[in-house]
Amino acid sequence: MKIRDAAIQTDLTEKTIRYYEDIGLVVPMRRANGYRDFSEQDVHKLKFLARARKLGFSVDDCRQLLSLYSDRKRASKDVKNIAEAHLLEIEMKIQELSKMQDTLTFLVMNCKGNERPDCPIINDLAGKN
């Protein structure tokens, strides 16, 4: 199938599919005229990648997960280790975002938002606290 059809079936952009091809995550056959010819297996891999990326896995993680997916002798602990590491990253990001939210909430609540130049938000950004 053509790249346009693969994009429709996987809900990925053609540009993303080309990128995945460029970095070797998917390798479609080429027709005599040079056009890509995506198999059902290629589409399945692209769907796998799309789902993994929506869950926030890095491209490198996706490469490892695809490799493990293809390996019928894989140990599920290897898959779990990748997922646990990613979950830890997500938890750390949530903590960082929560701290950012608390700080910004405090600054907004303490800014009078009037016609005067005094502003705790500007002062904090300038390191004048």
N, C-alpha and C positions, 0 to 999 in steps of 0.2 A: 504494500500500500504506500501511497505517497505521504510525504511529510505532513501535508495539510490534513489528511485523514487521520494520521497518527496523533496530531495535535488535538483534533476534535475528540478523539476517543479517550485521550489521556487528560484533557483539560490543561495541557501545557501549551506554551507558545512555541511557534516554530523556532524562534531564536533560542529558547531554552533547550529544545531538543537538539539543535545544532551544537550548542555548547556541550551538552552531555556526550554527543558524538565526538567532539573535539578532544575532550578529556578522557575518552575511552570507556565511559560508563555503558554506552550502547554502541554497537557496531552493525548498522544495517547493511544489507547487501547492496550492491550497486548494479543497476541495469546497464545494458550495453551503451545506452545513451548518457550514462553517468549519473542518472537520477537515483536518489535513495529509494530502496524498496524495503519497507519495514514489515517484518513478519509479525505474527501474533505473539511470538515469544518476545520480540523487541517491544511491542506495545505493552505486554505484561510487565517487563522490566521498567518501562517508563511510568506505568501506573504505580509500581512499587516505589520508584524514586520520588514521584509526586507526593505520595503519602508520607514517605520518610521526611521529605523536605518540609511538608506542612507541620510535621511534629517537631521541626527545628533541628533535625540532624544535619551535621555539616556534610559537605561533599565527601570529605575523607571517610566520615562515618558511613555514608551511603555506599561508598566503594567497598568498605569492609562488610557491611550488611549484605550487599549483593553477592559478594564472594561467599559468605556464609550461607546465604539462601541457596546458592548453586551447589554447595557441598553437602551431599546427603549424609556424610559421615561427621558433620559438624557436631560440636558439643553445645547444647543450649546455653551453657554457662558463658560461652564466648559471646553469644548474642546478648545475654543478660548483662554482661560486664559493660558492653558498649552503651546499652540503654541506661544502666545505673549511672555511668559517668555523665551521660547527657542529662539525666534527671537532676544530678547534683549541680550541674551548670545552670539549669533552669531555676532551681531553688536559690542559688546564689544571686541570680539576676533578679528574682522576685524580692529578695532582701534588699538589694541595692535600689531597686525601684521604690520600695516601701520607704527607705531612708530619704530618697529624693523627694517623694511625696510629702513626708513629714516636714522636711526642711522648707519646701516651697509653700506648704500650707501655713507654716508658722510665719514666713516672710510676708505672704499675702495678707494674712490676718493682722499683721502689725504695721502694714503700710496704710496710712490714712487716706491715700488716694485723693488728696486735695490739691490746691493750687501752690502749695509750698514745695520747695526743692528737696526737703528732707525725705529720704526714701530708704527704708531698711533693705529693700531688694537690691537697689544699686549699691548700697554700702556693703552688703554681703558679697555681691559679685566682684566688687573692687577690693575685697579683703579688709574692710575697715570696721570689723566688728570687735 
